[in-house]
Amino acid sequence: TVKKDITDELLPLLPLDDVKNTFFVRANDEAKVKAQFGEVEIIRVNDDEFGFWTKEMTEKEFKEKAKAAAIISFLRRG
């Protein structure tokens, strides 16, 4: 099918900090993670590293928690 409802109308964009998502996070300090993200299901990689999914939250909220939890890396689900 061909999309027929294309218009020149500009759509408003949300500021990135307000966009909600879930994140897969790699970390190595369980105490810091739990202090910031609460109880999460830990996916153990090895003795020094683990991963977990966050609940849905804004990008701004995630950035603040991630900085305090000293995470290794993350991916957005969306």
Secondary structure by P-SEA (a helix, b strand, c coil): ccccccccbbbbbccccccccccccccccaaaaaacccccccccccccccccccccccaaaaaaaaaaaccccccccc
